Amino acid sequence: MKKNKIKMFIIGTVTGFINGLLGSGGGTIIVPTMERILKIETHKAHATAIAVIFPISFISAMIYIKNQNIEWVSTGYITIGGVIGGFIGAKLLNKFSSKWLHRIFGLVMIITGVRMVFS
């Protein structure tokens, strides 16, 4: 168990660093590492990643606010949409098999990566 605690701490540290630096990391790092390194079931890995993102993002947001790096109008509208989308996504999580969650997650990661490289 101690070995897993060390792994979890390292995963959290890397995720927090990437989240603070790039505004991403929860799903992109936590989900695959929880599944492959910690051997956590897919649905639990996705749900846990969302739970972990909140405190990590809160800390990062406080620093961004302090440094006046927030675009407040966009934040409001995106938050409203995000809350609606988050509710729907959380309700639908258990409707998809692990196989389909992997496919959807992988496709989103590929599309996002390609767009970032070429934009």
N, CA and C atoms as a LAMMPS dump frame, in Angstrom:
ITEM: TIMESTEP
0
ITEM: NUMBER OF ATOMS
357
ITEM: BOX BOUNDS ff ff ff
-5.0000000000000000e+02 5.0000000000000000e+02
-5.0000000000000000e+02 5.0000000000000000e+02
-5.0000000000000000e+02 5.0000000000000000e+02
ITEM: ATOMS id mol type element x y z
1 1 1 N 0.827 -1.204 0
2 1 2 C 0 0 0
3 1 3 C 0.861 1.253 0
4 2 1 N 2.004 1.223 0.703
5 2 2 C 2.869 2.394 0.758
6 2 3 C 3.368 2.762 -0.634
7 3 1 N 3.657 1.743 -1.437
8 3 2 C 4.115 1.971 -2.801
9 3 3 C 3.038 2.704 -3.612
10 4 1 N 1.776 2.31 -3.434
11 4 2 C 0.671 2.974 -4.128
12 4 3 C 0.502 4.418 -3.663
13 5 1 N 0.7 4.673 -2.365
14 5 2 C 0.591 6.038 -1.852
15 5 3 C 1.643 6.935 -2.49
16 6 1 N 2.839 6.425 -2.65
17 6 2 C 3.907 7.194 -3.302
18 6 3 C 3.538 7.451 -4.759
19 7 1 N 3.047 6.427 -5.45
20 7 2 C 2.622 6.59 -6.845
21 7 3 C 1.511 7.635 -6.955
22 8 1 N 0.532 7.569 -6.045
23 8 2 C -0.575 8.525 -6.075
24 8 3 C -0.084 9.947 -5.829
25 9 1 N 0.861 10.109 -4.909
26 9 2 C 1.421 11.424 -4.628
27 9 3 C 2.146 11.974 -5.867
28 10 1 N 2.911 11.132 -6.532
29 10 2 C 3.628 11.553 -7.741
30 10 3 C 2.642 11.913 -8.845
31 11 1 N 1.616 11.096 -9.042
32 11 2 C 0.589 11.391 -10.044
33 11 3 C -0.069 12.73 -9.738
34 12 1 N -0.394 12.964 -8.481
35 12 2 C -1.004 14.232 -8.076
36 12 3 C -0.092 15.416 -8.306
37 13 1 N 1.181 15.259 -7.979
38 13 2 C 2.145 16.347 -8.16
39 13 3 C 2.301 16.703 -9.637
40 14 1 N 2.461 15.695 -10.473
41 14 2 C 2.601 15.936 -11.912
42 14 3 C 1.326 16.571 -12.463
43 15 1 N 0.178 16.05 -12.051
44 15 2 C -1.095 16.593 -12.516
45 15 3 C -1.261 18.046 -12.089
46 16 1 N -0.978 18.345 -10.841
47 16 2 C -1.078 19.716 -10.343
48 16 3 C -0.152 20.658 -11.093
49 17 1 N 1.07 20.205 -11.358
50 17 2 C 2.035 21.023 -12.098
51 17 3 C 1.515 21.332 -13.503
52 18 1 N 1.068 20.293 -14.21
53 18 2 C 0.561 20.476 -15.576
54 18 3 C -0.691 21.339 -15.571
55 19 1 N -1.578 21.132 -14.594
56 19 2 C -2.785 21.944 -14.492
57 19 3 C -2.44 23.413 -14.244
58 20 1 N -1.525 23.659 -13.336
59 20 2 C -1.135 25.028 -13.031
60 20 3 C -0.444 25.712 -14.197
61 21 1 N 0.363 24.963 -14.927
62 21 2 C 1.121 25.529 -16.04
63 21 3 C 0.296 25.652 -17.316
64 22 1 N -0.462 24.609 -17.649
65 22 2 C -1.154 24.551 -18.938
66 22 3 C -2.679 24.608 -18.836
67 23 1 N -3.221 24.541 -17.615
68 23 2 C -4.673 24.553 -17.466
69 23 3 C -5.303 23.229 -17.856
70 24 1 N -4.531 22.174 -17.824
71 24 2 C -5.018 20.849 -18.189
72 24 3 C -4.298 19.837 -17.315
73 25 1 N -4.761 18.635 -17.308
74 25 2 C -4.04 17.615 -16.558
75 25 3 C -4.927 16.607 -15.892
76 26 1 N -6.099 17.05 -15.442
77 26 2 C -6.98 16.138 -14.739
78 26 3 C -7.251 14.868 -15.511
79 27 1 N -7.944 15 -16.595
80 27 2 C -8.268 13.825 -17.393
81 27 3 C -7.092 13.281 -18.163
82 28 1 N -6.279 14.173 -18.686
83 28 2 C -5.193 13.736 -19.563
84 28 3 C -4.118 12.944 -18.837
85 29 1 N -3.933 13.199 -17.579
86 29 2 C -2.897 12.5 -16.813
87 29 3 C -3.503 11.517 -15.822
88 30 1 N -4.484 11.975 -15.061
89 30 2 C -5.015 11.142 -13.982
90 30 3 C -5.705 9.885 -14.503
91 31 1 N -6.562 10.027 -15.507
92 31 2 C -7.325 8.862 -15.975
93 31 3 C -6.399 7.747 -16.47
94 32 1 N -5.498 8.028 -17.418
95 32 2 C -4.639 6.926 -17.881
96 32 3 C -3.739 6.342 -16.795
97 33 1 N -3.2 7.181 -15.92
98 33 2 C -2.306 6.644 -14.888
99 33 3 C -3.069 5.849 -13.837
100 34 1 N -4.27 6.286 -13.509
101 34 2 C -5.064 5.521 -12.544
102 34 3 C -5.418 4.15 -13.113
103 35 1 N -5.754 4.126 -14.394
104 35 2 C -6.115 2.854 -15.013
105 35 3 C -4.915 1.923 -15.159
106 36 1 N -3.813 2.458 -15.659
107 36 2 C -2.684 1.592 -16.003
108 36 3 C -1.713 1.344 -14.852
109 37 1 N -1.457 2.359 -14.064
110 37 2 C -0.485 2.207 -12.98
111 37 3 C -1.151 1.734 -11.689
112 38 1 N -2.291 2.337 -11.346
113 38 2 C -2.972 1.974 -10.101
114 38 3 C -4.023 0.881 -10.292
115 39 1 N -4.29 0.515 -11.554
116 39 2 C -5.242 -0.558 -11.883
117 39 3 C -6.657 -0.271 -11.367
118 40 1 N -7.083 0.986 -11.502
119 40 2 C -8.419 1.396 -11.084
120 40 3 C -9.358 1.293 -12.284
121 41 1 N -10.551 0.795 -12.043
122 41 2 C -11.554 0.587 -13.091
123 41 3 C -11.855 1.915 -13.805
124 42 1 N -12.131 1.829 -15.105
125 42 2 C -12.301 2.997 -15.981
126 42 3 C -13.301 4.015 -15.456
127 43 1 N -14.504 3.579 -15.11
128 43 2 C -15.526 4.518 -14.649
129 43 3 C -15.089 5.237 -13.37
130 44 1 N -14.456 4.5 -12.473
131 44 2 C -13.973 5.114 -11.228
132 44 3 C -12.819 6.074 -11.5
133 45 1 N -11.972 5.753 -12.46
134 45 2 C -10.859 6.645 -12.803
135 45 3 C -11.382 7.971 -13.347
136 46 1 N -12.385 7.912 -14.221
137 46 2 C -12.966 9.149 -14.777
138 46 3 C -13.627 9.98 -13.683
139 47 1 N -14.414 9.331 -12.84
140 47 2 C -15.107 10.046 -11.769
141 47 3 C -14.117 10.621 -10.755
142 48 1 N -13.102 9.848 -10.411
143 48 2 C -12.098 10.313 -9.457
144 48 3 C -11.323 11.496 -10.026
145 49 1 N -11.008 11.446 -11.315
146 49 2 C -10.289 12.553 -11.955
147 49 3 C -11.072 13.855 -11.813
148 50 1 N -12.378 13.786 -11.992
149 50 2 C -13.21 14.983 -11.855
150 50 3 C -13.163 15.498 -10.417
151 51 1 N -13.232 14.595 -9.457
152 51 2 C -13.184 14.997 -8.045
153 51 3 C -11.841 15.624 -7.691
154 52 1 N -10.773 15.122 -8.286
155 52 2 C -9.429 15.635 -8.007
156 52 3 C -9.199 16.988 -8.674
157 53 1 N -9.81 17.199 -9.82
158 53 2 C -9.608 18.438 -10.572
159 53 3 C -10.063 19.655 -9.776
160 54 1 N -11.143 19.514 -9.008
161 54 2 C -11.68 20.674 -8.283
162 54 3 C -10.655 21.352 -7.373
163 55 1 N -10.053 20.651 -6.404
164 55 2 C -9.104 21.348 -5.532
165 55 3 C -7.849 21.824 -6.277
166 56 1 N -7.406 21.043 -7.256
167 56 2 C -6.227 21.461 -8.029
168 56 3 C -6.538 22.749 -8.788
169 57 1 N -7.674 22.781 -9.442
170 57 2 C -8.058 23.957 -10.215
171 57 3 C -8.337 25.153 -9.312
172 58 1 N -8.889 24.903 -8.139
173 58 2 C -9.166 25.991 -7.199
174 58 3 C -7.874 26.712 -6.818
175 59 1 N -6.849 25.952 -6.472
176 59 2 C -5.567 26.549 -6.094
177 59 3 C -4.975 27.323 -7.266
178 60 1 N -4.968 26.711 -8.448
179 60 2 C -4.438 27.392 -9.632
180 60 3 C -5.23 28.67 -9.91
181 61 1 N -6.56 28.595 -9.814
182 61 2 C -7.407 29.761 -10.079
183 61 3 C -7.111 30.897 -9.1
184 62 1 N -6.868 30.572 -7.834
185 62 2 C -6.557 31.624 -6.86
186 62 3 C -5.288 32.387 -7.27
187 63 1 N -4.316 31.669 -7.737
188 63 2 C -3.076 32.319 -8.179
189 63 3 C -3.324 33.139 -9.44
190 64 1 N -4.108 32.582 -10.392
191 64 2 C -4.431 33.327 -11.61
192 64 3 C -5.21 34.593 -11.278
193 65 1 N -6.156 34.515 -10.334
194 65 2 C -6.934 35.686 -9.922
195 65 3 C -6.019 36.722 -9.294
196 66 1 N -5.138 36.272 -8.417
197 66 2 C -4.188 37.187 -7.767
198 66 3 C -3.353 37.927 -8.804
199 67 1 N -2.969 37.228 -9.853
200 67 2 C -2.149 37.831 -10.917
201 67 3 C -2.992 38.495 -12
202 68 1 N -4.305 38.568 -11.774
203 68 2 C -5.251 39.201 -12.702
204 68 3 C -5.185 38.605 -14.108
205 69 1 N -5.169 37.285 -14.176
206 69 2 C -5.119 36.584 -15.457
207 69 3 C -6.439 35.932 -15.838
208 70 1 N -7.551 36.417 -15.3
209 70 2 C -8.851 35.802 -15.571
210 70 3 C -9.663 36.734 -16.466
211 71 1 N -10.298 36.181 -17.489
212 71 2 C -11.222 36.917 -18.359
213 71 3 C -12.61 36.626 -17.818
214 72 1 N -13.158 37.531 -17.015
215 72 2 C -14.337 37.262 -16.204
216 72 3 C -15.621 37.041 -16.993
217 73 1 N -15.844 37.787 -18.062
218 73 2 C -17.086 37.596 -18.829
219 73 3 C -17.111 36.191 -19.427
220 74 1 N -16.017 35.796 -20.056
221 74 2 C -15.929 34.446 -20.617
222 74 3 C -16.08 33.4 -19.525
223 75 1 N -15.475 33.642 -18.382
224 75 2 C -15.547 32.702 -17.264
225 75 3 C -16.995 32.421 -16.874
226 76 1 N -17.805 33.465 -16.805
227 76 2 C -19.208 33.296 -16.417
228 76 3 C -19.978 32.42 -17.388
229 77 1 N -19.899 32.759 -18.667
230 77 2 C -20.646 31.988 -19.674
231 77 3 C -20.137 30.55 -19.781
232 78 1 N -18.832 30.374 -19.78
233 78 2 C -18.258 29.027 -19.893
234 78 3 C -18.607 28.192 -18.657
235 79 1 N -18.635 28.821 -17.495
236 79 2 C -18.993 28.108 -16.267
237 79 3 C -20.432 27.61 -16.325
238 80 1 N -21.34 28.452 -16.78
239 80 2 C -22.741 28.031 -16.89
240 80 3 C -22.853 26.83 -17.835
241 81 1 N -22.24 26.929 -18.997
242 81 2 C -22.249 25.808 -19.939
243 81 3 C -21.562 24.582 -19.369
244 82 1 N -20.451 24.799 -18.67
245 82 2 C -19.708 23.693 -18.079
246 82 3 C -20.484 22.96 -17.007
247 83 1 N -21.238 23.698 -16.21
248 83 2 C -22.053 23.069 -15.174
249 83 3 C -23.135 22.199 -15.814
250 84 1 N -23.775 22.72 -16.85
251 84 2 C -24.808 21.943 -17.557
252 84 3 C -24.181 20.704 -18.201
253 85 1 N -23.075 20.9 -18.919
254 85 2 C -22.401 19.776 -19.565
255 85 3 C -21.867 18.764 -18.568
256 86 1 N -21.344 19.244 -17.447
257 86 2 C -20.832 18.355 -16.412
258 86 3 C -21.928 17.5 -15.8
259 87 1 N -23.082 18.103 -15.586
260 87 2 C -24.229 17.361 -15.059
261 87 3 C -24.635 16.256 -16.024
262 88 1 N -24.776 16.611 -17.294
263 88 2 C -25.189 15.632 -18.305
264 88 3 C -24.137 14.525 -18.437
265 89 1 N -22.859 14.91 -18.515
266 89 2 C -21.796 13.92 -18.645
267 89 3 C -21.726 12.966 -17.474
268 90 1 N -21.866 13.496 -16.261
269 90 2 C -21.821 12.646 -15.065
270 90 3 C -23.005 11.67 -15.038
271 91 1 N -24.175 12.143 -15.482
272 91 2 C -25.345 11.264 -15.539
273 91 3 C -25.152 10.157 -16.575
274 92 1 N -24.437 10.457 -17.668
275 92 2 C -24.258 9.494 -18.754
276 92 3 C -23.066 8.559 -18.567
277 93 1 N -22.161 8.862 -17.649
278 93 2 C -20.936 8.079 -17.488
279 93 3 C -21.205 6.575 -17.424
280 94 1 N -22.126 6.165 -16.604
281 94 2 C -22.382 4.736 -16.429
282 94 3 C -23.176 4.102 -17.572
283 95 1 N -23.594 4.906 -18.53
284 95 2 C -24.313 4.377 -19.696
285 95 3 C -23.342 3.816 -20.74
286 96 1 N -22.049 4.173 -20.634
287 96 2 C -21.047 3.739 -21.597
288 96 3 C -20.19 2.63 -21
289 97 1 N -19.844 1.665 -21.825
290 97 2 C -18.931 0.612 -21.382
291 97 3 C -17.518 1.19 -21.287
292 98 1 N -16.631 0.502 -20.588
293 98 2 C -15.235 0.933 -20.498
294 98 3 C -14.617 1.034 -21.884
295 99 1 N -14.964 0.113 -22.748
296 99 2 C -14.436 0.117 -24.116
297 99 3 C -14.808 1.421 -24.828
298 100 1 N -16.069 1.825 -24.73
299 100 2 C -16.501 3.049 -25.398
300 100 3 C -15.954 4.299 -24.719
301 101 1 N -15.812 4.269 -23.397
302 101 2 C -15.181 5.406 -22.719
303 101 3 C -13.754 5.596 -23.209
304 102 1 N -13.013 4.495 -23.366
305 102 2 C -11.647 4.58 -23.886
306 102 3 C -11.642 5.151 -25.296
307 103 1 N -12.536 4.704 -26.127
308 103 2 C -12.593 5.186 -27.513
309 103 3 C -12.921 6.681 -27.563
310 104 1 N -13.932 7.082 -26.82
311 104 2 C -14.335 8.496 -26.812
312 104 3 C -13.208 9.356 -26.246
313 105 1 N -12.655 8.929 -25.119
314 105 2 C -11.568 9.673 -24.48
315 105 3 C -10.369 9.778 -25.417
316 106 1 N -9.987 8.681 -26.03
317 106 2 C -8.856 8.676 -26.954
318 106 3 C -9.096 9.573 -28.15
319 107 1 N -10.296 9.532 -28.71
320 107 2 C -10.624 10.369 -29.858
321 107 3 C -10.547 11.853 -29.494
322 108 1 N -11.096 12.206 -28.34
323 108 2 C -11.023 13.601 -27.886
324 108 3 C -9.564 14.024 -27.697
325 109 1 N -8.752 13.159 -27.114
326 109 2 C -7.328 13.47 -26.915
327 109 3 C -6.614 13.665 -28.254
328 110 1 N -6.893 12.798 -29.226
329 110 2 C -6.255 12.903 -30.543
330 110 3 C -6.67 14.194 -31.232
331 111 1 N -7.961 14.478 -31.258
332 111 2 C -8.453 15.7 -31.907
333 111 3 C -7.851 16.933 -31.247
334 112 1 N -7.85 16.953 -29.931
335 112 2 C -7.282 18.089 -29.198
336 112 3 C -5.802 18.255 -29.51
337 113 1 N -5.059 17.155 -29.483
338 113 2 C -3.624 17.204 -29.764
339 113 3 C -3.322 17.695 -31.168
340 114 1 N -4.048 17.187 -32.147
341 114 2 C -3.828 17.597 -33.539
342 114 3 C -4.139 19.082 -33.7
343 115 1 N -5.24 19.524 -33.115
344 115 2 C -5.593 20.946 -33.22
345 115 3 C -4.541 21.836 -32.561
346 116 1 N -4.009 21.406 -31.434
347 116 2 C -2.988 22.204 -30.749
348 116 3 C -1.696 22.269 -31.561
349 117 1 N -1.314 21.174 -32.161
350 117 2 C -0.082 21.14 -32.94
351 117 3 C -0.189 22.032 -34.177
352 118 1 N -1.352 22.049 -34.818
353 118 2 C -1.504 22.755 -36.084
354 118 3 C -2.155 24.119 -35.977
355 119 1 N -2.398 24.619 -34.767
356 119 2 C -2.999 25.95 -34.675
357 119 3 C -2.017 26.971 -34.175
